[in-house]
Amino acid sequence: MPRHRVASIVQGVFLLVIALISLVPIAAIVIGTFQDGGEIIRNGISFAVDPADLSFDNYVMLFTDSGLYFRWFWNSLILTVVQVAGTLLVSSFVAYGFAMYDFRGKNLGFILVLIMMTIPFEMLMLPLYVQVNTFGAADQYWIVVLPFLAAAVTIFFFRQYFIGIPRELLEAGRVDGVSEFGIFFRIIVPIAKPAFAAMGILNGMMVWNNFLWPLLVLRSAEKFTLPIGLNTLLTPYGNNYELLIIGAFFSLVPILLLFLAFQRFFIEGMTAGSLKG
């Protein structure tokens, strides 16, 4: 058997094993959705279960008596869509300016972006929280989104991607009378679809799972996002483990669908460092 054939088989087996290992936690939580929540907390999630102990009671409760769960789910979904769309738009605009235009302070501005990438959010959290209280903007959805529209990591990624686009394309658009915004939306965006898909997935995962900042600024239970809402199910006065487990499982669905829908663009965007003109 040819050596490259053996290497291909070994690589395939290795990737299959890694994929199966990665699916173990998902399979475990799927089984847990059919079990009693208190039993899981006492004994842990196990694949050694008696089929007679499995039931659809948790699913019935989710769709008939889950309280504010679907309100939290909807809040998270709307915030994720709005914030990801806004972040991609604002960050790509900023990155486009850094990549395609020459202006005074350009290098200093990009250095500041790099510095922002090294600063953890926990260091900025207190000043932001003080500003929110000063302006009386707490318990508003827009304050959850606004501080993160210009994301340093997303700006850096787009800038590196845009640098690989030949500037001759921009000049050709200007010669044809296309406006600067037209050049961006009609020429740059179609070329950079893989980059937008990659950043859309990564930002979507971060926003969907974001817990700390919404916890600080949202006060009303009906405005909670899904991570905060699920956390409220554990209290000193009683715990709803059944809803917590099945709710956590359903919280995986949007991210899995997002990745499956854009995985081709995601892989292409993460591996394409530049475009060759």
C-alpha positions, 0 to 999 in steps of 0.5 A: 500500500502506498505510503501516502495512502497509509498516512491518509487512513491514519489521519482519517482514523485520528480525526474520527477519534477526536470527533467522537471524543468531542461528541461525548459531552453532547451525547451525555447531555442528550441522555440527561434530558430524559432523566430526573434532574435531582438524580443527575445532580446526585449521581452525575450524568452516566451512559449506564442508565436503565431505559425504564428510568428515561422519560419525556417529562422534561420535554413536556415541562419545557413546552408547557410549564417553563416560565420565562425560559422562551422569553430568555431564549428570544432575548438572547437570540435577538441580542445575538443577531443585532450585536453580531450584525452591528459588530461585523458592520462597524468593525469591518468599516474600521478595518477597511479604513486601516487597510485601504486608506492612508491618513495621519495617525493610522499606525497609532490607531492600529497600535491602540487596537492591538493594545485593546486586544491585550486588555481583558474585559474585567479591567474595563468592566468597572469603568463601563458599569460606572458610566452606565449608572451615571447615564441611567442606562441600566436595564436597557438592551442597547447598553448590552450591545453598544460597548462591543460594536468595535471589537478589537479582535474582529477589527484585526482579523478584517484588517489582515484579510483586507490587506490581501485584496488588491487596491487595483480593484478599488481604483477600478471601481472609482474609475467606473464611478462607484462611491466609496460605500459602493466599493465596500458593499459591492466589491469588498464584501462579496470578496470577504464573505469567508471572513464575515462568516468566520467572524460571524460564527465566533462573535455569535458564540461569544455573544450567545454565551455572554454572561457577565456584562448582561448580568451587570446591566440587566435588572428585570427578569423578563429582560434576562438573557438565556445564560442569566435566566438559567442561572436563576434556576439555582436558588437557596430556596429551590432548584429546578434541575430538570429545566436547567438541564434541558434548557442548557441542551436547547441553548446549544441548538442555535450555535450548532445550526449557525456553525453547520450553516456557515462551516464551509465559509468558516473554514475558508475564512480561517485558512485564507490569510490573503488573496493573491492578485 
